[in-house]
């Protein structure tokens, strides 16, 4: 099973700012199993959810 990227955030956010984590928390509050992962190649944080077979 793969993952689907919901949103991408640059890793250079201001100190004390966690936009990817905040976005993922909002998605989890809505019932989506969102998680934050780091994409080293693009130097960005990705908010992902498990992909469904039909996606």
N, CA, C and O atoms as a CHARMM CRD file, in Angstrom:
* protein
*
  220
    1    1 UNK  N      0.84900  -1.17300   0.00000 PROA 1      0.00000
    2    1 UNK  CA     0.00000   0.00000   0.00000 PROA 1      0.00000
    3    1 UNK  C      0.89500   1.23600   0.00000 PROA 1      0.00000
    4    1 UNK  O      1.90000   1.28300   0.70900 PROA 1      0.00000
    5    2 UNK  N      0.52100   2.24100  -0.80300 PROA 2      0.00000
    6    2 UNK  CA     1.29600   3.46000  -0.91700 PROA 2      0.00000
    7    2 UNK  C      0.70000   4.59400  -0.11000 PROA 2      0.00000
    8    2 UNK  O     -0.15900   4.39500   0.75000 PROA 2      0.00000
    9    3 UNK  N      1.18000   5.78400  -0.41100 PROA 3      0.00000
   10    3 UNK  CA     0.67500   6.97000   0.26400 PROA 3      0.00000
   11    3 UNK  C      0.27400   8.01000  -0.76900 PROA 3      0.00000
   12    3 UNK  O      0.74300   7.99900  -1.90700 PROA 3      0.00000
   13    4 UNK  N     -0.60400   8.90500  -0.34400 PROA 4      0.00000
   14    4 UNK  CA    -1.05100  10.01300  -1.17400 PROA 4      0.00000
   15    4 UNK  C     -0.62500  11.30400  -0.49100 PROA 4      0.00000
   16    4 UNK  O     -0.86300  11.47500   0.70500 PROA 4      0.00000
   17    5 UNK  N     -0.00100  12.21300  -1.22800 PROA 5      0.00000
   18    5 UNK  CA     0.43600  13.49600  -0.67700 PROA 5      0.00000
   19    5 UNK  C     -0.73000  14.47500  -0.72000 PROA 5      0.00000
   20    5 UNK  O     -1.29000  14.74700  -1.78200 PROA 5      0.00000
   21    6 UNK  N     -1.08600  15.00100   0.45200 PROA 6      0.00000
   22    6 UNK  CA    -2.15800  15.99700   0.52800 PROA 6      0.00000
   23    6 UNK  C     -1.62900  17.40800   0.33900 PROA 6      0.00000
   24    6 UNK  O     -2.26500  18.23400  -0.31700 PROA 6      0.00000
   25    7 UNK  N     -0.46600  17.68100   0.91300 PROA 7      0.00000
   26    7 UNK  CA     0.08400  19.04000   0.89400 PROA 7      0.00000
   27    7 UNK  C      1.58700  18.97600   1.09400 PROA 7      0.00000
   28    7 UNK  O      2.10400  18.02000   1.67100 PROA 7      0.00000
   29    8 UNK  N      2.28400  19.99400   0.61500 PROA 8      0.00000
   30    8 UNK  CA     3.74000  20.09100   0.74900 PROA 8      0.00000
   31    8 UNK  C      4.08800  21.45000   1.33900 PROA 8      0.00000
   32    8 UNK  O      3.53000  22.47100   0.93500 PROA 8      0.00000
   33    9 UNK  N      5.02000  21.46000   2.30200 PROA 9      0.00000
   34    9 UNK  CA     5.43800  22.69600   2.96200 PROA 9      0.00000
   35    9 UNK  C      6.95400  22.78500   2.94000 PROA 9      0.00000
   36    9 UNK  O      7.62100  21.79000   3.22400 PROA 9      0.00000
   37   10 UNK  N      7.52600  23.94300   2.61300 PROA 10     0.00000
   38   10 UNK  CA     8.98200  24.09000   2.62300 PROA 10     0.00000
   39   10 UNK  C      9.53700  23.86600   4.02700 PROA 10     0.00000
   40   10 UNK  O      8.89100  24.20100   5.02000 PROA 10     0.00000
   41   11 UNK  N     10.72100  23.30600   4.10000 PROA 11     0.00000
   42   11 UNK  CA    11.33300  23.00600   5.39600 PROA 11     0.00000
   43   11 UNK  C     11.82500  24.26400   6.10900 PROA 11     0.00000
   44   11 UNK  O     12.10800  24.20500   7.30500 PROA 11     0.00000
   45   12 UNK  N     11.93600  25.37800   5.43300 PROA 12     0.00000
   46   12 UNK  CA    12.48100  26.59600   6.02100 PROA 12     0.00000
   47   12 UNK  C     11.46000  27.48700   6.69900 PROA 12     0.00000
   48   12 UNK  O     11.54500  28.70900   6.57700 PROA 12     0.00000
   49   13 UNK  N     10.50600  26.92200   7.40500 PROA 13     0.00000
   50   13 UNK  CA     9.50900  27.73800   8.10200 PROA 13     0.00000
   51   13 UNK  C     10.17800  28.53400   9.22900 PROA 13     0.00000
   52   13 UNK  O     11.21100  28.11400   9.75200 PROA 13     0.00000
   53   14 UNK  N      9.60100  29.67000   9.60200 PROA 14     0.00000
   54   14 UNK  CA    10.17200  30.45800  10.70000 PROA 14     0.00000
   55   14 UNK  C     10.23400  29.64600  12.00000 PROA 14     0.00000
   56   14 UNK  O      9.42700  28.74100  12.21200 PROA 14     0.00000
   57   15 UNK  N     11.18400  29.97400  12.85400 PROA 15     0.00000
   58   15 UNK  CA    11.34600  29.28500  14.12700 PROA 15     0.00000
   59   15 UNK  C     10.04600  29.31500  14.92400 PROA 15     0.00000
   60   15 UNK  O      9.41400  30.36100  15.07000 PROA 15     0.00000
   61   16 UNK  N      9.66100  28.14600  15.43800 PROA 16     0.00000
   62   16 UNK  CA     8.44000  28.04600  16.22200 PROA 16     0.00000
   63   16 UNK  C      7.19200  27.82400  15.37700 PROA 16     0.00000
   64   16 UNK  O      6.09500  27.67900  15.91700 PROA 16     0.00000
   65   17 UNK  N      7.35000  27.79800  14.05700 PROA 17     0.00000
   66   17 UNK  CA     6.21800  27.58100  13.15300 PROA 17     0.00000
   67   17 UNK  C      6.28300  26.16300  12.60300 PROA 17     0.00000
   68   17 UNK  O      7.32600  25.73200  12.11300 PROA 17     0.00000
   69   18 UNK  N      5.18200  25.44400  12.68200 PROA 18     0.00000
   70   18 UNK  CA     5.11100  24.06400  12.22100 PROA 18     0.00000
   71   18 UNK  C      3.90000  23.90400  11.30100 PROA 18     0.00000
   72   18 UNK  O      2.96100  23.19600  11.66400 PROA 18     0.00000
   73   19 UNK  N      3.88700  24.53700  10.12400 PROA 19     0.00000
   74   19 UNK  CA     2.68900  24.51300   9.27400 PROA 19     0.00000
   75   19 UNK  C      2.28600  23.10700   8.82700 PROA 19     0.00000
   76   19 UNK  O      1.09200  22.82300   8.73200 PROA 19     0.00000
   77   20 UNK  N      3.22900  22.23600   8.55600 PROA 20     0.00000
   78   20 UNK  CA     2.88400  20.87400   8.13600 PROA 20     0.00000
   79   20 UNK  C      2.19800  20.12000   9.27100 PROA 20     0.00000
   80   20 UNK  O      1.19900  19.43500   9.05300 PROA 20     0.00000
   81   21 UNK  N      2.73500  20.24800  10.48000 PROA 21     0.00000
   82   21 UNK  CA     2.13100  19.56800  11.63200 PROA 21     0.00000
   83   21 UNK  C      0.74000  20.12600  11.93100 PROA 21     0.00000
   84   21 UNK  O     -0.16800  19.37400  12.28500 PROA 21     0.00000
   85   22 UNK  N      0.57100  21.43500  11.79000 PROA 22     0.00000
   86   22 UNK  CA    -0.73000  22.04800  12.03800 PROA 22     0.00000
   87   22 UNK  C     -1.74900  21.59000  10.99900 PROA 22     0.00000
   88   22 UNK  O     -2.90000  21.31300  11.33700 PROA 22     0.00000
   89   23 UNK  N     -1.33100  21.51100   9.74200 PROA 23     0.00000
   90   23 UNK  CA    -2.22400  21.04600   8.67900 PROA 23     0.00000
   91   23 UNK  C     -2.61600  19.58800   8.92200 PROA 23     0.00000
   92   23 UNK  O     -3.78900  19.23200   8.80300 PROA 23     0.00000
   93   24 UNK  N     -1.64100  18.75000   9.25900 PROA 24     0.00000
   94   24 UNK  CA    -1.91700  17.33600   9.52600 PROA 24     0.00000
   95   24 UNK  C     -2.86200  17.18300  10.72300 PROA 24     0.00000
   96   24 UNK  O     -3.74200  16.32200  10.70600 PROA 24     0.00000
   97   25 UNK  N     -2.69000  18.00200  11.75000 PROA 25     0.00000
   98   25 UNK  CA    -3.56600  17.92900  12.92200 PROA 25     0.00000
   99   25 UNK  C     -5.01000  18.26700  12.55200 PROA 25     0.00000
  100   25 UNK  O     -5.94700  17.65000  13.05800 PROA 25     0.00000
  101   26 UNK  N     -5.18500  19.25500  11.66200 PROA 26     0.00000
  102   26 UNK  CA    -6.54000  19.58900  11.20700 PROA 26     0.00000
  103   26 UNK  C     -7.15400  18.43100  10.42700 PROA 26     0.00000
  104   26 UNK  O     -8.33600  18.13100  10.58900 PROA 26     0.00000
  105   27 UNK  N     -6.35800  17.78500   9.58600 PROA 27     0.00000
  106   27 UNK  CA    -6.86800  16.63600   8.82000 PROA 27     0.00000
  107   27 UNK  C     -7.22500  15.47700   9.76200 PROA 27     0.00000
  108   27 UNK  O     -8.23800  14.80700   9.56100 PROA 27     0.00000
  109   28 UNK  N     -6.39500  15.24000  10.78900 PROA 28     0.00000
  110   28 UNK  CA    -6.69300  14.17500  11.74900 PROA 28     0.00000
  111   28 UNK  C     -7.96600  14.49200  12.52300 PROA 28     0.00000
  112   28 UNK  O     -8.74400  13.58700  12.82600 PROA 28     0.00000
  113   29 UNK  N     -8.18900  15.76200  12.84800 PROA 29     0.00000
  114   29 UNK  CA    -9.41400  16.16300  13.54500 PROA 29     0.00000
  115   29 UNK  C    -10.65000  15.89500  12.68500 PROA 29     0.00000
  116   29 UNK  O    -11.74600  15.70100  13.20900 PROA 29     0.00000
  117   30 UNK  N    -10.46800  15.88500  11.37100 PROA 30     0.00000
  118   30 UNK  CA   -11.56200  15.59400  10.44700 PROA 30     0.00000
  119   30 UNK  C    -11.67800  14.09300  10.16200 PROA 30     0.00000
  120   30 UNK  O    -12.53400  13.67800   9.38000 PROA 30     0.00000
  121   31 UNK  N    -10.82600  13.27800  10.78800 PROA 31     0.00000
  122   31 UNK  CA   -10.92100  11.82800  10.64300 PROA 31     0.00000
  123   31 UNK  C     -9.97800  11.21000   9.63000 PROA 31     0.00000
  124   31 UNK  O    -10.04200  10.00400   9.39500 PROA 31     0.00000
  125   32 UNK  N     -9.10500  11.99800   9.02500 PROA 32     0.00000
  126   32 UNK  CA    -8.13400  11.44000   8.07800 PROA 32     0.00000
  127   32 UNK  C     -6.86800  11.05100   8.83200 PROA 32     0.00000
  128   32 UNK  O     -6.43000  11.79300   9.71000 PROA 32     0.00000
  129   33 UNK  N     -6.27300   9.90900   8.51300 PROA 33     0.00000
  130   33 UNK  CA    -5.05400   9.47200   9.20900 PROA 33     0.00000
  131   33 UNK  C     -3.80100  10.14600   8.64300 PROA 33     0.00000
  132   33 UNK  O     -2.90800   9.46100   8.14500 PROA 33     0.00000
  133   34 UNK  N     -3.72400  11.46500   8.71200 PROA 34     0.00000
  134   34 UNK  CA    -2.62200  12.22900   8.12500 PROA 34     0.00000
  135   34 UNK  C     -1.35900  12.13000   8.97100 PROA 34     0.00000
  136   34 UNK  O     -1.40500  12.09100  10.20000 PROA 34     0.00000
  137   35 UNK  N     -0.22800  12.08900   8.26500 PROA 35     0.00000
  138   35 UNK  CA     1.08000  12.05500   8.92700 PROA 35     0.00000
  139   35 UNK  C      2.01500  12.99200   8.17900 PROA 35     0.00000
  140   35 UNK  O      1.79200  13.29800   7.00700 PROA 35     0.00000
  141   36 UNK  N      3.05900  13.44500   8.85600 PROA 36     0.00000
  142   36 UNK  CA     4.05300  14.32200   8.24800 PROA 36     0.00000
  143   36 UNK  C      5.33700  13.53000   8.04100 PROA 36     0.00000
  144   36 UNK  O      5.82300  12.85400   8.94700 PROA 36     0.00000
  145   37 UNK  N      5.87600  13.63000   6.82600 PROA 37     0.00000
  146   37 UNK  CA     7.15700  12.98900   6.50200 PROA 37     0.00000
  147   37 UNK  C      8.05500  14.03100   5.85000 PROA 37     0.00000
  148   37 UNK  O      7.57800  15.02700   5.30700 PROA 37     0.00000
  149   38 UNK  N      9.35400  13.79000   5.91100 PROA 38     0.00000
  150   38 UNK  CA    10.33200  14.70500   5.31000 PROA 38     0.00000
  151   38 UNK  C     10.77000  14.14400   3.97000 PROA 38     0.00000
  152   38 UNK  O     11.17000  12.98300   3.88200 PROA 38     0.00000
  153   39 UNK  N     10.70000  14.95800   2.92600 PROA 39     0.00000
  154   39 UNK  CA    11.22500  14.60100   1.61400 PROA 39     0.00000
  155   39 UNK  C     12.58100  15.28600   1.48700 PROA 39     0.00000
  156   39 UNK  O     12.65600  16.49100   1.24600 PROA 39     0.00000
  157   40 UNK  N     13.64500  14.51500   1.65200 PROA 40     0.00000
  158   40 UNK  CA    14.98700  15.08800   1.64300 PROA 40     0.00000
  159   40 UNK  C     15.37100  15.66600   0.28900 PROA 40     0.00000
  160   40 UNK  O     16.08500  16.66600   0.22500 PROA 40     0.00000
  161   41 UNK  N     14.90500  15.04700  -0.79700 PROA 41     0.00000
  162   41 UNK  CA    15.26600  15.52900  -2.13300 PROA 41     0.00000
  163   41 UNK  C     14.73600  16.92900  -2.39700 PROA 41     0.00000
  164   41 UNK  O     15.42700  17.75000  -3.00000 PROA 41     0.00000
  165   42 UNK  N     13.50900  17.21100  -1.95000 PROA 42     0.00000
  166   42 UNK  CA    12.92300  18.53700  -2.19600 PROA 42     0.00000
  167   42 UNK  C     13.05600  19.46500  -0.99400 PROA 42     0.00000
  168   42 UNK  O     12.63500  20.62100  -1.05900 PROA 42     0.00000
  169   43 UNK  N     13.64000  18.97300   0.11100 PROA 43     0.00000
  170   43 UNK  CA    13.79200  19.74200   1.34200 PROA 43     0.00000
  171   43 UNK  C     12.44300  20.31700   1.77900 PROA 43     0.00000
  172   43 UNK  O     12.30100  21.51200   2.03800 PROA 43     0.00000
  173   44 UNK  N     11.45500  19.41000   1.85000 PROA 44     0.00000
  174   44 UNK  CA    10.09800  19.82500   2.20100 PROA 44     0.00000
  175   44 UNK  C      9.45200  18.77500   3.09700 PROA 44     0.00000
  176   44 UNK  O      9.81600  17.59900   3.08300 PROA 44     0.00000
  177   45 UNK  N      8.47500  19.24600   3.87800 PROA 45     0.00000
  178   45 UNK  CA     7.65800  18.34000   4.67600 PROA 45     0.00000
  179   45 UNK  C      6.39900  18.02900   3.88100 PROA 45     0.00000
  180   45 UNK  O      5.76700  18.93100   3.33100 PROA 45     0.00000
  181   46 UNK  N      6.03300  16.74900   3.82100 PROA 46     0.00000
  182   46 UNK  CA     4.84500  16.31700   3.10800 PROA 46     0.00000
  183   46 UNK  C      3.81500  15.81200   4.10300 PROA 46     0.00000
  184   46 UNK  O      4.15400  15.09200   5.04200 PROA 46     0.00000
  185   47 UNK  N      2.57000  16.18400   3.90000 PROA 47     0.00000
  186   47 UNK  CA     1.47400  15.62900   4.69200 PROA 47     0.00000
  187   47 UNK  C      0.86900  14.53100   3.82800 PROA 47     0.00000
  188   47 UNK  O      0.38900  14.78800   2.72400 PROA 47     0.00000
  189   48 UNK  N      0.89600  13.30600   4.34300 PROA 48     0.00000
  190   48 UNK  CA     0.46000  12.14500   3.56700 PROA 48     0.00000
  191   48 UNK  C     -0.62500  11.36200   4.29800 PROA 48     0.00000
  192   48 UNK  O     -0.75800  11.43700   5.52000 PROA 48     0.00000
  193   49 UNK  N     -1.39600  10.61000   3.51600 PROA 49     0.00000
  194   49 UNK  CA    -2.38500   9.66600   4.03700 PROA 49     0.00000
  195   49 UNK  C     -2.20200   8.37400   3.25900 PROA 49     0.00000
  196   49 UNK  O     -1.67900   8.39700   2.14500 PROA 49     0.00000
  197   50 UNK  N     -2.62500   7.24200   3.82600 PROA 50     0.00000
  198   50 UNK  CA    -2.55300   5.98300   3.08100 PROA 50     0.00000
  199   50 UNK  C     -3.39800   6.09300   1.79800 PROA 50     0.00000
  200   50 UNK  O     -4.51300   6.61400   1.81800 PROA 50     0.00000
  201   51 UNK  N     -2.84800   5.59800   0.70100 PROA 51     0.00000
  202   51 UNK  CA    -3.56800   5.60900  -0.58200 PROA 51     0.00000
  203   51 UNK  C     -4.56600   4.45700  -0.62000 PROA 51     0.00000
  204   51 UNK  O     -4.29500   3.36100  -0.13000 PROA 51     0.00000
  205   52 UNK  N     -5.70600   4.72600  -1.20300 PROA 52     0.00000
  206   52 UNK  CA    -6.70500   3.70100  -1.42100 PROA 52     0.00000
  207   52 UNK  C     -6.40000   3.01800  -2.75400 PROA 52     0.00000
  208   52 UNK  O     -5.74700   3.61000  -3.61300 PROA 52     0.00000
  209   53 UNK  N     -6.85400   1.81100  -2.93100 PROA 53     0.00000
  210   53 UNK  CA    -6.59500   1.07300  -4.16900 PROA 53     0.00000
  211   53 UNK  C     -7.12500   1.78300  -5.39800 PROA 53     0.00000
  212   53 UNK  O     -6.53100   1.67000  -6.47100 PROA 53     0.00000
  213   54 UNK  N     -8.22200   2.50800  -5.27700 PROA 54     0.00000
  214   54 UNK  CA    -8.81700   3.17400  -6.42800 PROA 54     0.00000
  215   54 UNK  C     -8.22800   4.55200  -6.70100 PROA 54     0.00000
  216   54 UNK  O     -8.67000   5.22300  -7.63400 PROA 54     0.00000
  217   55 UNK  N     -7.24800   4.99800  -5.92400 PROA 55     0.00000
  218   55 UNK  CA    -6.60300   6.31200  -6.15300 PROA 55     0.00000
  219   55 UNK  C     -5.54400   6.21100  -7.21800 PROA 55     0.00000
  220   55 UNK  O     -4.89900   7.20700  -7.54400 PROA 55     0.00000
